Amino acid sequence: MEQFKNGKARFLTAAGLLLALGLAAAQHFSPVARLVRDGRDVRVAVLGDRAAALLVYHSGKGKVSAFQFQNLRRKKSVPPAERAAELASLAVGADSAFHISVSSAPDLEALWRALDGWRAAPASLRGYAAWVRGLAASGSTDISGFGLFTLLSEFSSLGASDFFLAEAAVKRAPEQEEEPAAEAGPVHRVEVFNASGRNGLADRTAKRLRALGFDVITVSSYGRGEPHTRILGFSRDTAAALRLRAALGLEELEIRVRPSQKSVAGAAVILGADFDDRKLGK
């Protein structure tokens, strides 16, 4: 019996060692895993037939910059890797990106719902893992299975507030220098728009922001009613939008980044019907 126990212990030790070596090898040979290990950006283009998105995961910060490309019809003659590189060039001036091909338009809202909701239903992770396995098996991506599960693991710790959304492609010539953040508006300069349907909400919000040191240059009603509050940033440097979001107690709200929209402000808030004005008294 003692000999059997010793043999079993040696077997389990050897199996554990082989598993550890296998994981180490997979991490070493997976480009995505290496980037995450080194705290570098991972760029993934999600390619649909008529739309696409570029997700730039800043692994060192646990944040994602998301760029949406609408009305971008897929050309059969252009390989996915080349199309992904083109999107990376348009959005962030990079020369390459991993790609995932999907049958429909990329749905970032569905991604955020999944990230925010899986903790309440942990069993749903099995479905996401099955989808990841299907991607690798179908050849719809150039990311290895280990790389996909690395991303799944990393993204499972994120929420909607960790995404910074650019609503349109950012187009610039390759040789063009990126605009300094200061030209898009100082950190303290913001705009306030009321889309809630409640009278005086923009004025009260502006008063609160000015008391906190913001230079509120616009206080106005919005062109239409909005059910949800939005924070907009007008620079790749999201410092103004982050500061505005924190001042209004909206830390769980994603920031929509519009670097191509020229504004003398650094950020703006569009107050929707869901805005809790009790936050203004804090």
C-alpha positions as CSV (number, residue, x, y, z in Angstrom):
1,M,0.0,0.0,0.0
2,E,2.8,2.4,0.9
3,Q,4.5,1.7,-2.4
4,F,1.2,2.4,-4.2
5,K,0.9,5.8,-2.4
6,N,4.4,6.7,-3.3
7,G,3.9,5.8,-6.9
8,K,0.7,7.9,-7.0
9,A,2.4,10.8,-5.5
10,R,5.3,10.6,-8.0
11,F,2.7,10.4,-10.8
12,L,0.8,13.5,-9.6
13,T,4.1,15.4,-9.2
14,A,5.2,14.5,-12.7
15,A,1.7,15.4,-14.1
16,G,1.8,18.7,-12.4
17,L,5.2,19.5,-13.7
18,L,4.2,18.6,-17.2
19,L,1.1,20.8,-16.9
20,A,3.2,23.7,-15.6
21,L,5.7,23.2,-18.5
22,G,2.9,23.1,-21.0
23,L,1.4,26.3,-19.7
24,A,4.7,28.0,-19.7
25,A,5.4,26.9,-23.3
26,A,1.9,28.0,-24.4
27,Q,2.5,31.4,-22.8
28,H,5.9,31.7,-24.4
29,F,4.6,30.9,-27.9
30,S,1.4,32.8,-27.7
31,P,1.9,36.4,-29.0
32,V,-1.2,37.6,-27.0
33,A,0.0,36.1,-23.8
34,R,3.4,37.6,-24.2
35,L,2.0,41.1,-24.7
36,V,-0.2,40.7,-21.6
37,R,2.7,39.4,-19.6
38,D,4.8,42.4,-20.5
39,G,2.0,44.9,-19.8
40,R,1.8,46.0,-23.5
41,D,-1.2,46.9,-25.7
42,V,-3.1,44.1,-27.4
43,R,-5.0,45.2,-30.6
44,V,-7.9,43.1,-31.8
45,A,-10.0,44.0,-34.8
46,V,-13.5,42.5,-34.8
47,L,-14.5,42.3,-38.4
48,G,-18.1,42.1,-39.6
49,D,-19.5,42.3,-43.1
50,R,-20.6,45.9,-43.0
51,A,-19.0,47.2,-39.8
52,A,-15.9,46.6,-37.6
53,A,-14.5,47.5,-34.3
54,L,-10.9,47.8,-33.0
55,L,-10.3,47.0,-29.3
56,V,-7.0,48.1,-27.9
57,Y,-6.5,46.4,-24.5
58,H,-4.1,48.4,-22.4
59,S,-3.0,45.3,-20.3
60,G,-0.8,47.4,-18.0
61,K,-3.8,49.5,-17.0
62,G,-6.7,47.2,-17.4
63,K,-8.5,49.5,-19.8
64,V,-9.8,49.2,-23.3
65,S,-10.0,51.8,-26.1
66,A,-12.8,50.8,-28.5
67,F,-13.0,52.3,-32.0
68,Q,-16.2,51.7,-34.1
69,F,-16.2,51.7,-37.9
70,Q,-19.6,51.9,-39.5
71,N,-20.6,51.3,-43.1
72,L,-17.3,49.6,-43.8
73,R,-18.2,46.8,-46.3
74,R,-15.9,43.8,-46.3
75,K,-13.9,43.3,-49.5
76,K,-13.5,39.6,-50.3
77,S,-10.2,40.3,-52.0
78,V,-8.7,41.8,-48.8
79,P,-7.4,39.3,-46.3
80,P,-8.6,39.7,-42.7
81,A,-5.1,40.4,-41.4
82,E,-4.7,43.2,-43.9
83,R,-8.1,44.7,-43.1
84,A,-7.2,44.5,-39.3
85,A,-3.9,46.3,-40.0
86,E,-5.8,49.1,-41.9
87,L,-8.1,49.7,-39.0
88,A,-5.3,49.8,-36.5
89,S,-3.5,52.4,-38.8
90,L,-6.7,54.5,-39.0
91,A,-7.4,54.4,-35.3
92,V,-4.1,54.4,-33.5
93,G,-1.4,54.7,-36.1
94,A,-0.3,51.1,-35.6
95,D,0.8,48.7,-38.3
96,S,-0.8,45.5,-37.2
97,A,-3.6,43.9,-35.1
98,F,-5.0,40.5,-34.4
99,H,-8.4,39.8,-36.0
100,I,-11.7,38.0,-35.2
101,S,-14.2,37.6,-38.0
102,V,-17.9,37.6,-37.0
103,S,-21.0,37.1,-39.1
104,S,-22.8,40.3,-38.0
105,A,-21.8,43.8,-36.9
106,P,-19.7,43.9,-33.7
107,D,-22.0,44.5,-30.8
108,L,-20.0,46.4,-28.1
109,E,-23.1,46.9,-26.0
110,A,-23.6,43.1,-25.8
111,L,-19.9,42.8,-24.7
112,W,-20.4,45.4,-21.9
113,R,-23.6,43.6,-20.7
114,A,-21.7,40.3,-20.6
115,L,-18.9,41.8,-18.6
116,D,-21.2,43.6,-16.2
117,G,-23.6,40.6,-15.8
118,W,-21.5,37.4,-15.7
119,R,-20.8,37.8,-11.9
120,A,-24.5,37.5,-11.2
121,A,-24.7,34.4,-13.4
122,P,-21.2,32.7,-13.3
123,A,-22.5,29.8,-15.3
124,S,-22.7,32.1,-18.3
125,L,-18.9,31.9,-18.5
126,R,-19.3,28.4,-19.9
127,G,-21.1,29.8,-22.9
128,Y,-18.5,32.4,-23.5
129,A,-15.7,29.8,-23.2
130,A,-17.6,27.6,-25.7
131,W,-17.8,30.6,-28.1
132,V,-14.1,31.1,-27.7
133,R,-13.4,27.5,-28.5
134,G,-15.6,27.7,-31.6
135,L,-13.6,30.7,-32.9
136,A,-10.4,28.9,-32.6
137,A,-11.8,25.7,-34.2
138,S,-13.4,27.5,-37.1
139,G,-10.4,29.5,-38.2
140,S,-12.2,32.8,-37.7
141,T,-9.3,34.3,-35.9
142,D,-5.5,34.4,-36.0
143,I,-5.3,34.3,-32.2
144,S,-4.4,30.9,-30.7
145,G,-6.7,29.1,-28.4
146,F,-4.4,29.9,-25.4
147,G,-4.3,33.6,-26.5
148,L,-8.1,33.7,-26.7
149,F,-8.5,32.2,-23.2
150,T,-5.9,34.7,-22.0
151,L,-8.1,37.6,-23.3
152,L,-11.2,36.0,-21.8
153,S,-9.5,35.8,-18.5
154,E,-8.3,39.4,-18.7
155,F,-11.7,40.8,-19.9
156,S,-13.6,38.9,-17.1
157,S,-12.2,41.4,-14.6
158,L,-13.4,44.5,-16.6
159,G,-16.7,46.3,-16.7
160,A,-18.3,48.9,-19.0
161,S,-16.5,51.7,-17.2
162,D,-13.2,50.3,-18.3
163,F,-14.0,51.0,-22.0
164,F,-13.3,54.3,-23.8
165,L,-15.5,54.5,-26.9
166,A,-14.6,56.4,-30.1
167,E,-17.8,56.6,-32.2
168,A,-16.1,57.1,-35.5
169,A,-12.9,56.2,-37.3
170,V,-10.0,58.5,-36.6
171,K,-8.4,59.3,-39.9
172,R,-5.0,60.9,-40.3
173,A,-2.1,60.6,-42.7
174,P,0.6,58.2,-41.5
175,E,3.2,60.9,-41.2
176,Q,0.9,63.3,-39.3
177,E,1.8,63.9,-35.7
178,E,-0.8,63.3,-33.1
179,E,-2.3,66.4,-31.7
180,P,-1.1,67.4,-28.2
181,A,-3.9,66.8,-25.7
182,A,-3.9,70.5,-24.7
183,E,-5.1,71.6,-28.1
184,A,-8.3,69.6,-27.6
185,G,-9.1,71.5,-24.4
186,P,-7.7,71.9,-20.9
187,V,-8.5,69.3,-18.3
188,H,-10.8,71.7,-16.4
189,R,-12.8,73.0,-19.4
190,V,-16.2,71.2,-19.8
191,E,-19.7,71.6,-21.3
192,V,-23.0,70.6,-19.7
193,F,-26.1,69.7,-21.8
194,N,-29.6,68.9,-20.3
195,A,-31.4,66.0,-22.1
196,S,-33.3,64.8,-19.0
197,G,-36.5,66.8,-19.5
198,R,-36.0,68.4,-16.0
199,N,-35.8,72.2,-15.9
200,G,-32.7,73.7,-14.4
201,L,-30.7,70.5,-14.2
202,A,-27.9,71.8,-16.4
203,D,-27.7,75.0,-14.3
204,R,-27.5,73.1,-11.0
205,T,-24.9,70.7,-12.5
206,A,-22.8,73.6,-13.8
207,K,-22.9,75.3,-10.4
208,R,-21.7,72.1,-8.7
209,L,-18.9,71.7,-11.3
210,R,-17.7,75.3,-10.9
211,A,-17.6,74.9,-7.2
212,L,-15.2,71.9,-7.8
213,G,-12.9,74.0,-10.0
214,F,-14.2,73.3,-13.5
215,D,-14.4,76.0,-16.1
216,V,-18.0,75.3,-17.5
217,I,-18.0,77.1,-20.9
218,T,-21.4,75.8,-22.1
219,V,-24.7,75.3,-20.2
220,S,-27.5,74.4,-22.6
221,S,-30.4,72.1,-23.3
222,Y,-29.7,69.2,-25.7
223,G,-31.4,68.9,-29.1
224,R,-33.4,65.9,-27.9
225,G,-34.3,63.9,-24.8
226,E,-31.9,61.1,-23.9
227,P,-32.7,58.2,-21.5
228,H,-29.1,57.7,-20.5
229,T,-26.4,60.1,-19.3
230,R,-23.3,60.2,-21.4
231,I,-19.8,61.5,-20.9
232,L,-17.9,62.6,-24.0
233,G,-14.2,63.2,-24.3
234,F,-12.7,65.3,-27.1
235,S,-9.1,64.2,-26.9
236,R,-7.1,61.0,-26.9
237,D,-6.0,62.1,-23.4
238,T,-9.1,61.2,-21.4
239,A,-8.0,63.2,-18.3
240,A,-10.8,65.7,-18.6
241,A,-13.5,63.1,-19.2
242,L,-12.2,61.0,-16.3
243,R,-12.2,64.0,-13.9
244,L,-15.7,65.1,-15.1
245,R,-17.0,61.5,-14.6
246,A,-15.6,61.3,-11.1
247,A,-16.9,64.8,-10.1
248,L,-20.5,63.7,-11.0
249,G,-20.2,60.3,-9.2
250,L,-20.6,58.4,-12.5
251,E,-17.6,56.1,-12.2
252,E,-19.5,53.1,-13.6
253,L,-20.3,55.0,-16.8
254,E,-18.3,54.3,-20.0
255,I,-16.6,57.3,-21.6
256,R,-17.2,57.9,-25.3
257,V,-14.1,59.4,-27.0
258,R,-14.5,61.6,-30.1
259,P,-10.9,62.8,-30.8
260,S,-11.9,63.9,-34.4
261,Q,-14.6,66.2,-33.1
262,K,-13.0,69.6,-32.5
263,S,-14.0,71.4,-29.3
264,V,-12.4,74.0,-27.1
265,A,-13.6,71.9,-24.2
266,G,-11.9,68.8,-22.9
267,A,-15.1,66.9,-22.2
268,A,-18.9,67.2,-22.0
269,V,-21.7,65.6,-20.1
270,I,-25.1,65.0,-21.6
271,L,-27.5,64.6,-18.7
272,G,-30.1,61.9,-19.4
273,A,-33.3,61.0,-17.7
274,D,-31.5,58.5,-15.6
275,F,-29.2,61.1,-14.0
276,D,-29.6,61.2,-10.2
277,D,-29.4,64.8,-9.2
278,R,-28.9,63.9,-5.6
279,K,-25.3,63.4,-6.7
280,L,-25.0,67.2,-7.0
281,G,-25.4,67.6,-3.3
282,K,-22.4,65.4,-2.4
